[in-house]
């Protein structure tokens, strides 16, 4: 695994001024709204915009719109518009998005397992700063 990680890092470093899929994908999906959108669609299946907004919580309408457009552009989600008045739009994960969900779920599991330790360490560090 160490060799693979070094190869990925070297590739990313050497292509920083040209297209690098590692940097590009990580940049696109590493913001919290993309991750939470992927999690929500994975957990609840097909959702309408306002349902998704409620599931995620504190995301603004503008930020969710931008996030959905980016994820759709990358092929992670699909958007289906129904020709009704008012128009009904639903969002769902694509197979590519489901593959991403499997990967980010590992990160989510790790975060849940170690979250308390991380908070404890932050608290210790903050106390040291005050001294």
VOVOPA-12460 format. One record per atom (N, C-alpha, C): residue number from 1; atom name; x, z, y. Coordinates in nm, 4 decimals, decimal comma. Last residue first. Layout:
BEGIN
SITE    n  atom        px        pz        py
SITE  NUM    CA         X         Z         Y
...
END
This chain:
BEGIN
SITE    n  atom        px        pz        py
SITE  131     N   -0,2252    2,7482    2,8434
SITE  131    CA   -0,1226    2,8508    2,8575
SITE  131     C   -0,0104    2,8092    2,9485
SITE  130     N   -0,3756    2,5228    2,8118
SITE  130    CA   -0,4165    2,6195    2,9151
SITE  130     C   -0,3087    2,7235    2,9403
SITE  129     N   -0,2624    2,3995    2,5902
SITE  129    CA   -0,2526    2,3361    2,7223
SITE  129     C   -0,2810    2,4341    2,8346
SITE  128     N   -0,3431    2,5634    2,3818
SITE  128    CA   -0,2014    2,5564    2,4146
SITE  128     C   -0,1820    2,4960    2,5543
SITE  127     N   -0,6168    2,5044    2,3749
SITE  127    CA   -0,5734    2,6410    2,4101
SITE  127     C   -0,4262    2,6412    2,4504
SITE  126     N   -0,6069    2,2410    2,2850
SITE  126    CA   -0,6605    2,2691    2,4185
SITE  126     C   -0,6191    2,4084    2,4646
SITE  125     N   -0,5103    2,2818    2,0260
SITE  125    CA   -0,4306    2,2065    2,1219
SITE  125     C   -0,4768    2,2345    2,2640
SITE  124     N   -0,7252    2,4176    1,9094
SITE  124    CA   -0,5928    2,4801    1,9172
SITE  124     C   -0,5069    2,4118    2,0231
SITE  123     N   -0,9210    2,2166    1,9330
SITE  123    CA   -0,9406    2,3456    2,0000
SITE  123     C   -0,8069    2,4172    2,0159
SITE  122     N   -0,8146    2,0203    1,7695
SITE  122    CA   -0,8350    1,9923    1,9118
SITE  122     C   -0,8474    2,1219    1,9910
SITE  121     N   -0,8289    2,1531    1,5219
SITE  121    CA   -0,6990    2,1163    1,5791
SITE  121     C   -0,7096    2,0861    1,7282
SITE  120     N   -1,1095    2,1714    1,4939
SITE  120    CA   -1,0277    2,2935    1,4956
SITE  120     C   -0,8916    2,2654    1,5592
SITE  119     N   -1,1724    1,8999    1,4802
SITE  119    CA   -1,2239    1,9809    1,5917
SITE  119     C   -1,1416    2,1087    1,6061
SITE  118     N   -1,0432    1,8410    1,2375
SITE  118    CA   -1,0032    1,7722    1,3605
SITE  118     C   -1,0483    1,8519    1,4827
SITE  117     N   -1,1852    1,9978    1,0573
SITE  117    CA   -1,0415    2,0212    1,0771
SITE  117     C   -0,9935    1,9582    1,2069
SITE  116     N   -1,4387    1,8765    1,0759
SITE  116    CA   -1,4220    2,0173    1,1140
SITE  116     C   -1,2752    2,0499    1,1402
SITE  115     N   -1,3834    1,6124    0,9755
SITE  115    CA   -1,4279    1,6372    1,1125
SITE  115     C   -1,4060    1,7797    1,1591
SITE  114     N   -1,3269    1,5390    0,7181
SITE  114    CA   -1,2195    1,6005    0,7964
SITE  114     C   -1,2595    1,6353    0,9396
SITE  113     N   -1,5621    1,4320    0,6106
SITE  113    CA   -1,4831    1,5261    0,5311
SITE  113     C   -1,3833    1,6041    0,6176
SITE  112     N   -1,6415    1,2556    0,8094
SITE  112    CA   -1,7267    1,3701    0,7745
SITE  112     C   -1,6471    1,4769    0,6995
SITE  111     N   -1,4267    1,0747    0,8021
SITE  111    CA   -1,4556    1,1499    0,9246
SITE  111     C   -1,5432    1,2715    0,8953
SITE  110     N   -1,4541    0,9683    0,5433
SITE  110    CA   -1,3333    1,0418    0,5793
SITE  110     C   -1,3580    1,1296    0,7014
SITE  109     N   -1,6992    0,8390    0,5754
SITE  109    CA   -1,6846    0,9460    0,4759
SITE  109     C   -1,5637    1,0334    0,5088
SITE  108     N   -1,6260    0,6503    0,7707
SITE  108    CA   -1,7288    0,7504    0,7990
SITE  108     C   -1,7208    0,8681    0,7030
SITE  107     N   -1,4425    0,4988    0,6228
SITE  107    CA   -1,3976    0,5703    0,7419
SITE  107     C   -1,4967    0,6805    0,7782
SITE  106     N   -1,6181    0,3964    0,4341
SITE  106    CA   -1,5042    0,4773    0,3899
SITE  106     C   -1,4503    0,5601    0,5063
SITE  105     N   -1,7808    0,2460    0,5966
SITE  105    CA   -1,8379    0,3647    0,5312
SITE  105     C   -1,7287    0,4555    0,4786
SITE  104     N   -1,6288    0,0305    0,6594
SITE  104    CA   -1,6412    0,1356    0,7613
SITE  104     C   -1,7077    0,2609    0,7048
SITE  103     N   -1,6562   -0,1144    0,4139
SITE  103    CA   -1,5256   -0,0691    0,4619
SITE  103     C   -1,5389    0,0445    0,5628
SITE  102     N   -1,9285   -0,1643    0,3952
SITE  102    CA   -1,8588   -0,0958    0,2850
SITE  102     C   -1,7261   -0,0385    0,3318
SITE  101     N   -1,9676   -0,3076    0,6330
SITE  101    CA   -2,0294   -0,1764    0,6151
SITE  101     C   -1,9604   -0,0976    0,5041
SITE  100     N   -1,8416   -0,5489    0,5715
SITE  100    CA   -1,7834   -0,4607    0,6728
SITE  100     C   -1,8381   -0,3192    0,6580
SITE   99     N   -2,0277   -0,6428    0,3872
SITE   99    CA   -1,8895   -0,6196    0,3452
SITE   99     C   -1,8176   -0,5278    0,4423
SITE   98     N   -2,2455   -0,6707    0,5553
SITE   98    CA   -2,2536   -0,5736    0,4456
SITE   98     C   -2,1149   -0,5420    0,3906
SITE   97     N   -2,1533   -0,8779    0,7163
SITE   97    CA   -2,1760   -0,7461    0,7746
SITE   97     C   -2,1861   -0,6374    0,6689
SITE   96     N   -2,1572   -1,0821    0,5246
SITE   96    CA   -2,0311   -1,0455    0,5890
SITE   96     C   -2,0409   -0,9063    0,6516
SITE   95     N   -2,4342   -1,0942    0,4684
SITE   95    CA   -2,3399   -1,0533    0,3635
SITE   95     C   -2,2025   -1,0131    0,4209
SITE   94     N   -2,5761   -0,9431    0,7675
SITE   94    CA   -2,5486   -1,0587    0,6821
SITE   94     C   -2,4609   -1,0097    0,5667
SITE   93     N   -2,8202   -0,7060    0,8718
SITE   93    CA   -2,6831   -0,7374    0,8323
SITE   93     C   -2,6803   -0,8657    0,7510
SITE   92     N   -3,0629   -0,7875    1,1244
SITE   92    CA   -3,0267   -0,7421    0,9898
SITE   92     C   -2,8809   -0,7780    0,9640
SITE   91     N   -3,3228   -0,7715    1,3651
SITE   91    CA   -3,1803   -0,7802    1,3349
SITE   91     C   -3,1550   -0,7241    1,1960
SITE   90     N   -3,5918   -0,9468    1,5229
SITE   90    CA   -3,5413   -0,8506    1,4254
SITE   90     C   -3,3935   -0,8784    1,3972
SITE   89     N   -3,8285   -0,9854    1,7730
SITE   89    CA   -3,6923   -1,0164    1,7294
SITE   89     C   -3,6468   -0,9059    1,6355
SITE   88     N   -4,1161   -1,1356    1,8944
SITE   88    CA   -4,0646   -1,0275    1,8098
SITE   88     C   -3,9286   -1,0724    1,7582
SITE   87     N   -4,2638   -1,2098    2,2099
SITE   87    CA   -4,1741   -1,2452    2,0995
SITE   87     C   -4,1263   -1,1214    2,0236
SITE   86     N   -4,6060   -1,0938    2,2596
SITE   86    CA   -4,4671   -1,1138    2,3030
SITE   86     C   -4,3779   -1,1454    2,1837
SITE   85     N   -4,6384   -1,3805    2,0825
SITE   85    CA   -4,6454   -1,3322    2,2200
SITE   85     C   -4,6878   -1,1865    2,2148
SITE   84     N   -4,4073   -1,5353    1,8545
SITE   84    CA   -4,5292   -1,4614    1,8856
SITE   84     C   -4,5272   -1,4263    2,0339
SITE   83     N   -4,2047   -1,6532    1,6613
SITE   83    CA   -4,2753   -1,7179    1,7737
SITE   83     C   -4,4117   -1,6543    1,7999
SITE   82     N   -3,9400   -1,4334    1,6024
SITE   82    CA   -4,0715   -1,4779    1,5571
SITE   82     C   -4,1469   -1,5356    1,6769
SITE   81     N   -3,6022   -1,4539    1,5377
SITE   81    CA   -3,7033   -1,4521    1,6428
SITE   81     C   -3,8328   -1,5087    1,5860
SITE   80     N   -3,3447   -1,2769    1,3980
SITE   80    CA   -3,4591   -1,3624    1,3668
SITE   80     C   -3,5645   -1,3431    1,4745
SITE   79     N   -3,0058   -1,2605    1,3599
SITE   79    CA   -3,1145   -1,2342    1,4540
SITE   79     C   -3,2268   -1,3309    1,4201
SITE   78     N   -2,7637   -1,1022    1,1593
SITE   78    CA   -2,8477   -1,2181    1,1886
SITE   78     C   -2,9637   -1,1724    1,2746
SITE   77     N   -2,4217   -0,9900    1,1815
SITE   77    CA   -2,5664   -0,9678    1,1774
SITE   77     C   -2,6379   -1,1000    1,2006
SITE   76     N   -2,1736   -1,1055    1,1637
SITE   76    CA   -2,1962   -0,9767    1,0981
SITE   76     C   -2,3448   -0,9437    1,0850
SITE   75     N   -2,0926   -1,3297    1,3012
SITE   75    CA   -2,1560   -1,3484    1,1708
SITE   75     C   -2,1814   -1,2197    1,0956
SITE   74     N   -2,0018   -1,3142    1,5566
SITE   74    CA   -1,9022   -1,2999    1,4503
SITE   74     C   -1,9608   -1,3168    1,3108
SITE   73     N   -2,2432   -1,3290    1,6939
SITE   73    CA   -2,1436   -1,4350    1,7135
SITE   73     C   -2,0387   -1,4329    1,6021
SITE   72     N   -2,3510   -1,0819    1,6213
SITE   72    CA   -2,4149   -1,2049    1,5750
SITE   72     C   -2,3166   -1,3222    1,5836
SITE   71     N   -2,1784   -0,9118    1,7555
SITE   71    CA   -2,1873   -0,9033    1,6096
SITE   71     C   -2,2539   -1,0273    1,5507
SITE   70     N   -2,2318   -0,9927    2,0229
SITE   70    CA   -2,0976   -1,0032    1,9651
SITE   70     C   -2,1012   -1,0021    1,8128
SITE   69     N   -2,5058   -0,9307    2,0446
SITE   69    CA   -2,4584   -1,0690    2,0642
SITE   69     C   -2,3210   -1,0885    2,0004
SITE   68     N   -2,4989   -0,6526    2,0059
SITE   68    CA   -2,5711   -0,7387    1,9115
SITE   68     C   -2,5263   -0,8836    1,9236
SITE   67     N   -2,3488   -0,5757    2,2340
SITE   67    CA   -2,3011   -0,5464    2,0987
SITE   67     C   -2,3676   -0,6378    1,9967
SITE   66     N   -2,5193   -0,6544    2,4420
SITE   66    CA   -2,3845   -0,7115    2,4309
SITE   66     C   -2,3305   -0,6936    2,2893
SITE   65     N   -2,7408   -0,4869    2,3837
SITE   65    CA   -2,7556   -0,6324    2,3894
SITE   65     C   -2,6206   -0,7007    2,3708
SITE   64     N   -2,6266   -0,2348    2,4115
SITE   64    CA   -2,6770   -0,2766    2,2804
SITE   64     C   -2,6936   -0,4276    2,2755
SITE   63     N   -2,5708   -0,2400    2,6852
SITE   63    CA   -2,4610   -0,2288    2,5888
SITE   63     C   -2,5052   -0,2711    2,4499
SITE   62     N   -2,8331   -0,2594    2,7939
SITE   62    CA   -2,7319   -0,3624    2,8211
SITE   62     C   -2,6204   -0,3589    2,7160
SITE   61     N   -2,9490   -0,0206    2,7074
SITE   61    CA   -3,0072   -0,1487    2,6672
SITE   61     C   -2,9045   -0,2602    2,6837
SITE   60     N   -2,7081    0,2232    2,5965
SITE   60    CA   -2,7911    0,1597    2,6994
SITE   60     C   -2,8438    0,0263    2,6465
SITE   59     N   -2,7215    0,4742    2,3452
SITE   59    CA   -2,6717    0,3432    2,3882
SITE   59     C   -2,7655    0,2848    2,4942
SITE   58     N   -2,7957    0,7205    2,2270
SITE   58    CA   -2,7633    0,7135    2,3688
SITE   58     C   -2,7036    0,5809    2,4167
SITE   57     N   -2,9396    0,6017    1,9458
SITE   57    CA   -2,9470    0,7147    2,0387
SITE   57     C   -2,9118    0,6780    2,1806
SITE   56     N   -2,9774    0,4551    1,7138
SITE   56    CA   -2,8414    0,4790    1,7633
SITE   56     C   -2,8397    0,5951    1,8613
SITE   55     N   -3,2569    0,4542    1,6873
SITE   55    CA   -3,1735    0,5040    1,5769
SITE   55     C   -3,0330    0,5393    1,6259
SITE   54     N   -3,3353    0,3359    1,9306
SITE   54    CA   -3,3756    0,4742    1,8995
SITE   54     C   -3,2862    0,5326    1,7897
SITE   53     N   -3,2258    0,0792    1,8981
SITE   53    CA   -3,1854    0,1620    2,0119
SITE   53     C   -3,2183    0,3092    1,9862
SITE   52     N   -3,3714   -0,0077    1,6766
SITE   52    CA   -3,2270    0,0082    1,6665
SITE   52     C   -3,1748    0,0986    1,7771
SITE   51     N   -3,6227   -0,0241    1,7927
SITE   51    CA   -3,6018    0,0646    1,6775
SITE   51     C   -3,4529    0,0947    1,6615
SITE   50     N   -3,5749   -0,2194    1,9868
SITE   50    CA   -3,6059   -0,0821    2,0288
SITE   50     C   -3,5922    0,0179    1,9141
SITE   49     N   -3,5170   -0,4474    1,8140
SITE   49    CA   -3,4249   -0,3980    1,9157
SITE   49     C   -3,4515   -0,2520    1,9503
SITE   48     N   -3,6007   -0,3889    1,4662
SITE   48    CA   -3,6230   -0,4522    1,5956
SITE   48     C   -3,5331   -0,3836    1,6979
SITE   47     N   -3,4193   -0,4141    1,1585
SITE   47    CA   -3,4770   -0,3360    1,2684
SITE   47     C   -3,4998   -0,4245    1,3896
SITE   46     N   -3,3538   -0,4042    0,8144
SITE   46    CA   -3,3946   -0,4863    0,9278
SITE   46     C   -3,4646   -0,4009    1,0330
SITE   45     N   -3,1934   -0,0956    0,7234
SITE   45    CA   -3,2319   -0,2343    0,6967
SITE   45     C   -3,2684   -0,3070    0,8251
SITE   44     N   -3,0944    0,1588    0,7579
SITE   44    CA   -3,2389    0,1383    0,7742
SITE   44     C   -3,2854   -0,0046    0,7474
SITE   43     N   -2,8161    0,1514    0,7046
SITE   43    CA   -2,8979    0,2639    0,6593
SITE   43     C   -3,0464    0,2315    0,6573
SITE   42     N   -2,7262   -0,0850    0,8202
SITE   42    CA   -2,6992   -0,0575    0,6790
SITE   42     C   -2,7895    0,0506    0,6236
SITE   41     N   -2,8042   -0,0506    1,0807
SITE   41    CA   -2,8639   -0,1606    1,0040
SITE   41     C   -2,8388   -0,1436    0,8549
SITE   40     N   -2,6408    0,1741    1,1389
SITE   40    CA   -2,7871    0,1818    1,1498
SITE   40     C   -2,8538    0,0718    1,0687
SITE   39     N   -2,3751    0,0747    1,1012
SITE   39    CA   -2,4270    0,1878    1,0227
SITE   39     C   -2,5801    0,1908    1,0229
SITE   38     N   -2,3731   -0,1251    1,3007
SITE   38    CA   -2,3532   -0,1610    1,1594
SITE   38     C   -2,4070   -0,0505    1,0688
SITE   37     N   -2,4057    0,0414    1,5224
SITE   37    CA   -2,5032   -0,0643    1,4949
SITE   37     C   -2,4948   -0,1068    1,3487
SITE   36     N   -2,1758    0,1980    1,5119
SITE   36    CA   -2,3061    0,2623    1,4949
SITE   36     C   -2,4159    0,1608    1,4663
SITE   35     N   -1,9809   -0,0031    1,5564
SITE   35    CA   -1,9811    0,0753    1,4330
SITE   35     C   -2,1180    0,1382    1,4083
SITE   34     N   -2,0553   -0,0894    1,8118
SITE   34    CA   -2,0531   -0,1836    1,6992
SITE   34     C   -2,0614   -0,1079    1,5676
SITE   33     N   -2,0227    0,1478    1,9573
SITE   33    CA   -2,1553    0,0857    1,9473
SITE   33     C   -2,1614   -0,0149    1,8336
SITE   32     N   -1,7499    0,2176    1,9477
SITE   32    CA   -1,8487    0,3015    1,8794
SITE   32     C   -1,9839    0,2332    1,8638
SITE   31     N   -1,5235   -0,0502    1,8621
SITE   31    CA   -1,5955    0,0320    1,9597
SITE   31     C   -1,7093    0,1059    1,8904
SITE   30     N   -1,4154   -0,2099    1,6637
SITE   30    CA   -1,3717   -0,0708    1,6715
SITE   30     C   -1,4400    0,0109    1,7806
SITE   29     N   -1,4721   -0,4802    1,6435
SITE   29    CA   -1,5593   -0,3853    1,5716
SITE   29     C   -1,5249   -0,2390    1,5943
SITE   28     N   -1,2878   -0,6188    1,8077
SITE   28    CA   -1,4307   -0,6465    1,8166
SITE   28     C   -1,5160   -0,5374    1,7545
SITE   27     N   -1,0348   -0,5224    1,7357
SITE   27    CA   -1,0815   -0,5099    1,8741
SITE   27     C   -1,2330   -0,5244    1,8815
SITE   26     N   -1,0294   -0,6029    1,4681
SITE   26    CA   -1,0274   -0,4604    1,5013
SITE   26     C   -1,0774   -0,4383    1,6434
SITE   25     N   -1,0286   -0,8840    1,5013
SITE   25    CA   -1,1396   -0,8171    1,4323
SITE   25     C   -1,1438   -0,6693    1,4681
SITE   24     N   -0,7848   -0,9231    1,6473
SITE   24    CA   -0,9132   -0,9744    1,6937
SITE   24     C   -1,0308   -0,8986    1,6313
SITE   23     N   -0,5827   -0,8109    1,4916
SITE   23    CA   -0,6111   -0,7587    1,6253
SITE   23     C   -0,7502   -0,7994    1,6720
SITE   22     N   -0,6168   -0,9805    1,2635
SITE   22    CA   -0,6210   -0,8347    1,2528
SITE   22     C   -0,6563   -0,7742    1,3882
SITE   21     N   -0,5866   -1,2474    1,3525
SITE   21    CA   -0,7155   -1,2005    1,3004
SITE   21     C   -0,7261   -1,0486    1,2919
SITE   20     N   -0,4476   -1,3529    1,6415
SITE   20    CA   -0,4168   -1,2664    1,5275
SITE   20     C   -0,5487   -1,2115    1,4748
SITE   19     N   -0,3389   -1,6099    1,8469
SITE   19    CA   -0,4509   -1,5538    1,7712
SITE   19     C   -0,4002   -1,4736    1,6521
SITE   18     N   -0,0650   -1,4876    2,0485
SITE   18    CA   -0,1473   -1,5949    1,9953
SITE   18     C   -0,2592   -1,5304    1,9139
SITE   17     N    0,0721   -1,2662    2,1085
SITE   17    CA    0,0479   -1,3598    2,2186
SITE   17     C   -0,0261   -1,4849    2,1725
SITE   16     N    0,0971   -1,1299    1,8683
SITE   16    CA    0,0235   -1,0660    1,9773
SITE   16     C   -0,0059   -1,1598    2,0935
SITE   15     N    0,2172   -1,1899    1,6317
SITE   15    CA    0,1192   -1,2866    1,6833
SITE   15     C    0,0428   -1,2314    1,8028
SITE   14     N    0,3790   -0,9814    1,5619
SITE   14    CA    0,4415   -1,1112    1,5868
SITE   14     C    0,3453   -1,2149    1,6442
SITE   13     N    0,1933   -0,7758    1,5150
SITE   13    CA    0,2922   -0,7634    1,6231
SITE   13     C    0,3497   -0,8996    1,6602
SITE   12     N    0,0544   -0,8732    1,2925
SITE   12    CA   -0,0174   -0,8457    1,4171
SITE   12     C    0,0788   -0,8401    1,5349
SITE   11     N    0,2676   -0,8833    1,1073
SITE   11    CA    0,1932   -1,0050    1,1422
SITE   11     C    0,1212   -0,9869    1,2755
SITE   10     N    0,3344   -0,6119    1,0994
SITE   10    CA    0,4328   -0,7098    1,1468
SITE   10     C    0,3639   -0,8402    1,1877
SITE    9     N    0,0956   -0,5066    0,9903
SITE    9    CA    0,1419   -0,4652    1,1226
SITE    9     C    0,2415   -0,5671    1,1792
SITE    8     N    0,0899   -0,6327    0,7402
SITE    8    CA   -0,0204   -0,6519    0,8349
SITE    8     C    0,0258   -0,6183    0,9759
SITE    7     N    0,3297   -0,5316    0,6311
SITE    7    CA    0,3101   -0,6764    0,6481
SITE    7     C    0,2000   -0,7055    0,7491
SITE    6     N    0,2723   -0,2584    0,6255
SITE    6    CA    0,3836   -0,3077    0,7074
SITE    6     C    0,3698   -0,4572    0,7324
SITE    5     N    0,0619   -0,2603    0,4419
SITE    5    CA    0,0383   -0,2151    0,5793
SITE    5     C    0,1491   -0,2634    0,6728
SITE    4     N    0,1990   -0,3469    0,2110
SITE    4    CA    0,0882   -0,4254    0,2658
SITE    4     C    0,0612   -0,3890    0,4112
SITE    3     N    0,3765   -0,1322    0,1766
SITE    3    CA    0,4287   -0,2669    0,2018
SITE    3     C    0,3211   -0,3560    0,2636
SITE    2     N    0,1959    0,0753    0,1232
SITE    2    CA    0,2830    0,0831    0,2406
SITE    2     C    0,3367   -0,0552    0,2777
SITE    1     N    0,0822    0,0000   -0,1186
SITE    1    CA    0,0000    0,0000    0,0000
SITE    1     C    0,0870    0,0000    0,1256
END
